[in-house]
Amino acid sequence: MGGAPELGLKTYPRTLDLRDHEVVLTFDDGPWGPTTPDVLAALAAQCVKATFFLIGRNAQAHPELVRREVAEGHTVGHHTFDHPGVTLRNMSAEAGIEDIEHGMRVDDRAAGDEPWTGTPRVPFFRYPGFGDSPGSLAWLKARGVAVFGADLWASDWIPMTPDAELDLLMGRLRGAGRGIILLHDIKRQTADMLPRFLSALKAEGFHVVRIVPGGTATPTRDAPAGWSSETDRTLAHLWPKARAEIRAEARPVAPRAAAPAGDAAAGLKPSVE
């Protein structure tokens, strides 16, 4: 996958040009000791590769899990150092970029890549809450970093049983037919649901596509007519204050002790495995 695209129909008017019944599995906010090993075991049992978007402070706390993800052939991208709850859209460009770059440095160190060269080993990034900003998008694009949103999600930030999550996600996937799926490897309900989800994908003829950095142009598909950003609608509801006013008041986020965050590359090359 080449270039520095912005992908995922929840946020952007284009996504990966996946075939019918092709999906990309992505996990946010890890690694987390109580749950990420179970997610990795479920993926290994079905020979499935996923993409993990790491929070830097969690990668710093659990480097052994980052190295395990890399060793087992998963793609490891970035999700800021501190996962600010206000999202980067409601921070100054300087504070947002500092959090992005800090996370990338820490993630790569946890993966065993030294020294930091200014460009991440895997140039894939996802914004917390999908809340992007013009300044940070320009910074990422200048460095050839692709930005991932998602096409559908499991809503696993909402407490529910693994059975309820499986039913919700499979219903959405049957309706969409394909897409980039957002899950969270820090969620116990997701870790418990995942073996059955992978079995359901296989039973219903879905194929998991691995995404990796590459030099060729990224095949993309435009949004359907009438598309609008669900992210923009959601963030406007959560943060009704004018963006310019919020940015004027924003302050950099201070690091804190590792903990699971709540909750939304460059070249990338879809590679079917």
C-alpha positions as a LaTeX table, in Angstrom:
\begin{tabular}{lrrr}
\hline
Residue & $x$ (\AA) & $y$ (\AA) & $z$ (\AA) \\
\hline
Met1 & 0.00 & 0.00 & 0.00 \\
Gly2 & 1.56 & 3.26 & $-1.09$ \\
Gly3 & 1.00 & 6.94 & $-0.46$ \\
Ala4 & $-0.56$ & 8.43 & 2.67 \\
Pro5 & $-4.30$ & 7.91 & 2.31 \\
Glu6 & $-7.05$ & 8.65 & 4.81 \\
Leu7 & $-9.33$ & 5.64 & 4.95 \\
Gly8 & $-12.52$ & 4.44 & 6.60 \\
Leu9 & $-16.08$ & 5.48 & 5.78 \\
Lys10 & $-16.98$ & 6.38 & 9.36 \\
Thr11 & $-14.71$ & 9.42 & 8.94 \\
Tyr12 & $-13.45$ & 9.78 & 5.35 \\
Pro13 & $-15.14$ & 9.58 & 1.93 \\
Arg14 & $-13.00$ & 6.61 & 0.83 \\
Thr15 & $-11.84$ & 3.26 & 2.11 \\
Leu16 & $-9.82$ & 0.24 & 1.02 \\
Asp17 & $-11.05$ & $-1.35$ & $-2.18$ \\
Leu18 & $-11.89$ & $-4.66$ & $-0.57$ \\
Arg19 & $-13.79$ & $-7.35$ & $-2.42$ \\
Asp20 & $-17.15$ & $-8.57$ & $-1.21$ \\
His21 & $-16.70$ & $-10.61$ & 2.00 \\
Glu22 & $-13.19$ & $-9.26$ & 2.66 \\
Val23 & $-12.50$ & $-7.70$ & 6.05 \\
Val24 & $-9.58$ & $-6.07$ & 7.84 \\
Leu25 & $-9.41$ & $-6.67$ & 11.60 \\
Thr26 & $-8.03$ & $-3.81$ & 13.68 \\
Phe27 & $-7.61$ & $-3.55$ & 17.45 \\
Asp28 & $-7.12$ & $-0.31$ & 19.38 \\
Asp29 & $-5.76$ & 0.80 & 22.76 \\
Gly30 & $-3.50$ & $-2.11$ & 23.71 \\
Pro31 & $-1.42$ & $-3.84$ & 24.57 \\
Trp32 & $-3.02$ & $-4.84$ & 27.86 \\
Gly33 & $-1.79$ & $-7.72$ & 30.00 \\
Pro34 & $-5.12$ & $-9.29$ & 31.04 \\
Thr35 & $-6.66$ & $-9.41$ & 27.55 \\
Thr36 & $-4.19$ & $-8.96$ & 24.66 \\
Pro37 & $-2.65$ & $-12.45$ & 25.10 \\
Asp38 & $-6.11$ & $-13.99$ & 24.74 \\
Val39 & $-6.73$ & $-11.96$ & 21.57 \\
Leu40 & $-3.39$ & $-13.11$ & 20.14 \\
Ala41 & $-4.14$ & $-16.73$ & 21.02 \\
Ala42 & $-7.52$ & $-16.57$ & 19.26 \\
Leu43 & $-5.95$ & $-15.08$ & 16.14 \\
Ala44 & $-3.16$ & $-17.68$ & 16.13 \\
Ala45 & $-5.67$ & $-20.53$ & 16.45 \\
Gln46 & $-7.29$ & $-19.43$ & 13.17 \\
Cys47 & $-4.03$ & $-18.31$ & 11.44 \\
Val48 & $-5.45$ & $-14.77$ & 11.16 \\
Lys49 & $-3.35$ & $-11.59$ & 11.09 \\
Ala50 & $-4.63$ & $-8.27$ & 12.42 \\
Thr51 & $-3.50$ & $-4.69$ & 12.82 \\
Phe52 & $-2.95$ & $-3.32$ & 16.33 \\
Phe53 & $-3.02$ & 0.44 & 16.93 \\
Leu54 & $-1.04$ & 0.91 & 20.15 \\
Ile55 & $-1.33$ & 3.51 & 22.86 \\
Gly56 & 2.25 & 4.47 & 23.66 \\
Arg57 & 1.94 & 4.34 & 27.43 \\
Asn58 & 0.53 & 0.80 & 27.20 \\
Ala59 & 3.30 & $-0.25$ & 24.79 \\
Gln60 & 5.82 & 1.20 & 27.24 \\
Ala61 & 4.29 & $-0.84$ & 30.06 \\
His62 & 4.04 & $-4.09$ & 28.04 \\
Pro63 & 6.90 & $-4.22$ & 25.51 \\
Glu64 & 6.87 & $-8.03$ & 25.61 \\
Leu65 & 3.36 & $-7.99$ & 24.10 \\
Val66 & 4.39 & $-5.54$ & 21.39 \\
Arg67 & 7.27 & $-7.82$ & 20.43 \\
Arg68 & 4.96 & $-10.80$ & 20.47 \\
Glu69 & 2.58 & $-9.05$ & 18.08 \\
Val70 & 5.46 & $-8.30$ & 15.72 \\
Ala71 & 6.93 & $-11.82$ & 16.04 \\
Glu72 & 3.55 & $-13.41$ & 15.24 \\
Gly73 & 3.25 & $-11.44$ & 12.02 \\
His74 & 0.69 & $-8.80$ & 12.97 \\
Thr75 & 0.93 & $-5.20$ & 11.79 \\
Val76 & 1.61 & $-2.74$ & 14.61 \\
Gly77 & 0.48 & 0.86 & 14.08 \\
His78 & 0.09 & 3.87 & 16.33 \\
His79 & $-2.68$ & 5.54 & 18.36 \\
Thr80 & $-0.93$ & 8.44 & 20.23 \\
Phe81 & 0.96 & 8.14 & 23.48 \\
Asp82 & $-1.79$ & 9.12 & 25.90 \\
His83 & $-5.14$ & 8.71 & 24.08 \\
Pro84 & $-6.49$ & 12.16 & 25.12 \\
Gly85 & $-10.18$ & 11.97 & 25.92 \\
Val86 & $-10.94$ & 15.30 & 24.24 \\
Thr87 & $-9.53$ & 13.89 & 20.96 \\
Leu88 & $-6.85$ & 15.67 & 18.95 \\
Arg89 & $-9.54$ & 17.67 & 17.18 \\
Asn90 & $-10.01$ & 19.64 & 20.37 \\
Met91 & $-6.31$ & 20.21 & 21.11 \\
Ser92 & $-3.78$ & 22.59 & 19.64 \\
Ala93 & $-1.93$ & 21.26 & 16.60 \\
Glu94 & 1.34 & 21.38 & 18.55 \\
Ala95 & 0.00 & 19.35 & 21.48 \\
Gly96 & $-1.60$ & 16.80 & 19.17 \\
Ile97 & 1.52 & 16.31 & 17.07 \\
Glu98 & 3.66 & 15.93 & 20.19 \\
Asp99 & 1.34 & 13.18 & 21.47 \\
Ile100 & 1.40 & 11.41 & 18.08 \\
Glu101 & 5.18 & 11.49 & 17.74 \\
His102 & 5.78 & 10.54 & 21.37 \\
Gly103 & 3.56 & 7.50 & 20.88 \\
Met104 & 5.37 & 6.48 & 17.72 \\
Arg105 & 8.78 & 6.72 & 19.40 \\
Val106 & 7.65 & 4.66 & 22.38 \\
Asp107 & 5.86 & 2.05 & 20.23 \\
Asp108 & 8.93 & 1.52 & 18.06 \\
Arg109 & 11.19 & 1.28 & 21.09 \\
Ala110 & 8.88 & $-1.34$ & 22.61 \\
Ala111 & 9.04 & $-3.27$ & 19.32 \\
Gly112 & 12.86 & $-3.25$ & 19.52 \\
Asp113 & 13.49 & $-0.61$ & 16.86 \\
Glu114 & 16.22 & 1.83 & 17.83 \\
Pro115 & 17.21 & 4.56 & 17.36 \\
Trp116 & 14.23 & 6.76 & 16.49 \\
Thr117 & 14.70 & 8.21 & 13.00 \\
Gly118 & 11.68 & 10.51 & 12.88 \\
Thr119 & 9.63 & 8.07 & 10.81 \\
Pro120 & 7.75 & 5.14 & 12.38 \\
Arg121 & 8.64 & 1.57 & 11.44 \\
Val122 & 5.03 & 1.02 & 10.36 \\
Pro123 & 3.58 & 4.29 & 9.01 \\
Phe124 & $-0.03$ & 3.59 & 10.05 \\
Phe125 & $-1.95$ & 5.79 & 12.48 \\
Arg126 & $-5.45$ & 5.96 & 13.94 \\
Tyr127 & $-6.80$ & 8.98 & 15.79 \\
Pro128 & $-8.36$ & 8.41 & 19.22 \\
Gly129 & $-12.09$ & 8.75 & 18.76 \\
Phe130 & $-11.32$ & 9.33 & 15.04 \\
Gly131 & $-10.91$ & 13.02 & 15.99 \\
Asp132 & $-8.43$ & 14.34 & 13.46 \\
Ser133 & $-7.30$ & 17.93 & 12.91 \\
Pro134 & $-5.93$ & 19.80 & 9.87 \\
Gly135 & $-2.52$ & 20.48 & 11.42 \\
Ser136 & $-1.85$ & 16.92 & 12.54 \\
Leu137 & $-3.20$ & 15.47 & 9.27 \\
Ala138 & $-0.75$ & 17.66 & 7.35 \\
Trp139 & 2.09 & 16.53 & 9.64 \\
Leu140 & 1.24 & 12.87 & 9.08 \\
Lys141 & 0.88 & 13.26 & 5.32 \\
Ala142 & 4.27 & 15.00 & 5.08 \\
Arg143 & 5.80 & 11.93 & 6.70 \\
Gly144 & 3.98 & 9.44 & 4.50 \\
Val145 & 1.81 & 8.10 & 7.33 \\
Ala146 & $-1.56$ & 6.65 & 6.32 \\
Val147 & $-4.54$ & 7.40 & 8.55 \\
Phe148 & $-7.09$ & 4.70 & 9.35 \\
Gly149 & $-10.62$ & 5.21 & 10.44 \\
Ala150 & $-13.01$ & 2.27 & 10.16 \\
Asp151 & $-15.99$ & 1.15 & 8.10 \\
Leu152 & $-17.83$ & $-0.56$ & 10.95 \\
Trp153 & $-17.30$ & $-1.23$ & 14.62 \\
Ala154 & $-18.28$ & $-3.57$ & 17.39 \\
Ser155 & $-19.25$ & $-0.74$ & 19.79 \\
Asp156 & $-17.29$ & $-2.67$ & 22.41 \\
Trp157 & $-16.79$ & 0.45 & 24.51 \\
Ile158 & $-20.39$ & $-0.23$ & 25.58 \\
Pro159 & $-20.59$ & $-2.97$ & 28.25 \\
Met160 & $-22.38$ & $-6.02$ & 26.86 \\
Thr161 & $-22.04$ & $-9.78$ & 26.90 \\
Pro162 & $-19.77$ & $-11.49$ & 24.37 \\
Asp163 & $-22.89$ & $-13.03$ & 22.81 \\
Ala164 & $-24.52$ & $-9.63$ & 22.39 \\
Glu165 & $-21.36$ & $-8.18$ & 20.89 \\
Leu166 & $-21.08$ & $-11.07$ & 18.44 \\
Asp167 & $-24.69$ & $-10.67$ & 17.32 \\
Leu168 & $-24.28$ & $-6.90$ & 16.92 \\
Leu169 & $-21.04$ & $-7.13$ & 14.96 \\
Met170 & $-22.14$ & $-9.96$ & 12.66 \\
Gly171 & $-25.39$ & $-8.14$ & 11.92 \\
Arg172 & $-23.49$ & $-5.03$ & 10.92 \\
Leu173 & $-21.01$ & $-7.02$ & 8.87 \\
Arg174 & $-23.71$ & $-8.90$ & 6.98 \\
Gly175 & $-25.24$ & $-5.54$ & 6.09 \\
Ala176 & $-21.96$ & $-3.97$ & 4.98 \\
Gly177 & $-20.56$ & $-7.06$ & 3.27 \\
Arg178 & $-16.93$ & $-6.02$ & 3.78 \\
Gly179 & $-14.79$ & $-3.41$ & 5.47 \\
Ile180 & $-12.28$ & $-2.28$ & 8.07 \\
Ile181 & $-13.54$ & $-3.42$ & 11.49 \\
Leu182 & $-12.75$ & $-1.62$ & 14.75 \\
Leu183 & $-12.34$ & $-3.67$ & 17.95 \\
His184 & $-10.43$ & $-3.14$ & 21.21 \\
Asp185 & $-8.01$ & $-5.72$ & 22.56 \\
Ile186 & $-8.26$ & $-4.14$ & 26.04 \\
Lys187 & $-11.90$ & $-5.26$ & 26.37 \\
Arg188 & $-12.59$ & $-8.56$ & 28.11 \\
Gln189 & $-15.90$ & $-8.99$ & 26.30 \\
Thr190 & $-14.10$ & $-8.68$ & 22.95 \\
Ala191 & $-11.35$ & $-11.11$ & 23.92 \\
Asp192 & $-14.02$ & $-13.62$ & 24.98 \\
Met193 & $-16.09$ & $-13.05$ & 21.82 \\
Leu194 & $-13.21$ & $-13.26$ & 19.35 \\
Pro195 & $-12.88$ & $-17.06$ & 18.92 \\
Arg196 & $-16.56$ & $-17.33$ & 18.00 \\
Phe197 & $-16.35$ & $-14.27$ & 15.77 \\
Leu198 & $-13.45$ & $-15.75$ & 13.80 \\
Ser199 & $-15.35$ & $-19.02$ & 13.45 \\
Ala200 & $-18.44$ & $-17.13$ & 12.24 \\
Leu201 & $-16.36$ & $-15.28$ & 9.64 \\
Lys202 & $-15.08$ & $-18.57$ & 8.28 \\
Ala203 & $-18.50$ & $-20.20$ & 8.32 \\
Glu204 & $-20.07$ & $-17.32$ & 6.39 \\
Gly205 & $-17.33$ & $-17.08$ & 3.77 \\
Phe206 & $-15.55$ & $-13.93$ & 4.98 \\
His207 & $-11.83$ & $-13.63$ & 4.33 \\
Val208 & $-9.49$ & $-11.63$ & 6.57 \\
Val209 & $-7.09$ & $-9.39$ & 4.64 \\
Arg210 & $-3.79$ & $-8.36$ & 6.19 \\
Ile211 & $-2.53$ & $-4.82$ & 5.58 \\
Val212 & 1.20 & $-4.08$ & 5.49 \\
Pro213 & 3.41 & $-1.18$ & 4.40 \\
Gly214 & 4.35 & $-1.27$ & 0.74 \\
Gly215 & 5.41 & 0.87 & $-2.16$ \\
Thr216 & 2.54 & 0.42 & $-4.58$ \\
Ala217 & $-0.46$ & 2.71 & $-4.83$ \\
Thr218 & $-3.25$ & 1.90 & $-2.40$ \\
Pro219 & $-6.42$ & 0.66 & $-4.12$ \\
Thr220 & $-9.31$ & 2.67 & $-2.68$ \\
Arg221 & $-13.07$ & 2.82 & $-3.09$ \\
Asp222 & $-15.07$ & 6.04 & $-2.89$ \\
Ala223 & $-17.97$ & 6.46 & $-0.50$ \\
Pro224 & $-21.48$ & 5.97 & $-1.91$ \\
Ala225 & $-23.54$ & 8.96 & $-3.01$ \\
Gly226 & $-24.95$ & 10.92 & $-0.10$ \\
Trp227 & $-22.09$ & 10.00 & 2.24 \\
Ser228 & $-21.37$ & 12.14 & 5.28 \\
Ser229 & $-18.94$ & 11.73 & 8.16 \\
Glu230 & $-20.42$ & 9.99 & 11.19 \\
Thr231 & $-17.33$ & 11.10 & 13.12 \\
Asp232 & $-18.05$ & 14.76 & 12.44 \\
Arg233 & $-21.65$ & 14.38 & 13.57 \\
Thr234 & $-20.63$ & 12.52 & 16.73 \\
Leu235 & $-17.88$ & 14.93 & 17.73 \\
Ala236 & $-20.06$ & 17.95 & 17.03 \\
His237 & $-22.59$ & 16.49 & 19.45 \\
Leu238 & $-19.97$ & 15.67 & 22.09 \\
Trp239 & $-18.06$ & 18.93 & 21.71 \\
Pro240 & $-20.49$ & 21.71 & 20.69 \\
Lys241 & $-18.00$ & 24.44 & 21.56 \\
Ala242 & $-16.43$ & 26.14 & 18.53 \\
Arg243 & $-13.22$ & 24.38 & 17.49 \\
Ala244 & $-11.20$ & 27.57 & 17.33 \\
Glu245 & $-12.19$ & 28.42 & 20.89 \\
Ile246 & $-11.34$ & 24.93 & 22.15 \\
Arg247 & $-7.94$ & 24.98 & 20.47 \\
Ala248 & $-7.13$ & 28.36 & 21.98 \\
Glu249 & $-7.68$ & 26.85 & 25.44 \\
Ala250 & $-6.07$ & 23.45 & 24.79 \\
Arg251 & $-3.01$ & 22.39 & 26.76 \\
Pro252 & $-0.59$ & 19.51 & 26.15 \\
Val253 & $-1.55$ & 16.24 & 27.80 \\
Ala254 & 0.80 & 15.09 & 30.56 \\
Pro255 & 1.82 & 11.40 & 30.61 \\
Arg256 & 0.14 & 9.24 & 33.22 \\
Ala257 & 0.48 & 5.71 & 34.50 \\
Ala258 & $-0.35$ & 2.97 & 32.03 \\
Ala259 & $-4.00$ & 1.94 & 32.03 \\
Pro260 & $-6.42$ & 0.77 & 29.39 \\
Ala261 & $-7.94$ & 3.73 & 27.58 \\
Gly262 & $-11.57$ & 3.93 & 26.74 \\
Asp263 & $-13.35$ & 3.94 & 23.63 \\
Ala264 & $-11.38$ & 5.64 & 16.36 \\
Ala265 & $-0.98$ & 4.21 & 6.96 \\
Ala266 & 2.30 & 5.00 & 4.28 \\
Gly267 & 2.32 & 3.09 & 2.14 \\
Leu268 & 0.02 & 0.22 & 2.77 \\
Lys269 & $-0.45$ & $-2.76$ & 0.63 \\
Pro270 & $-3.39$ & $-5.06$ & 1.19 \\
Ser271 & $-1.98$ & $-8.52$ & 1.20 \\
Val272 & $-4.29$ & $-11.51$ & 1.37 \\
Glu273 & $-2.94$ & $-14.30$ & 3.55 \\
\hline
\end{tabular}
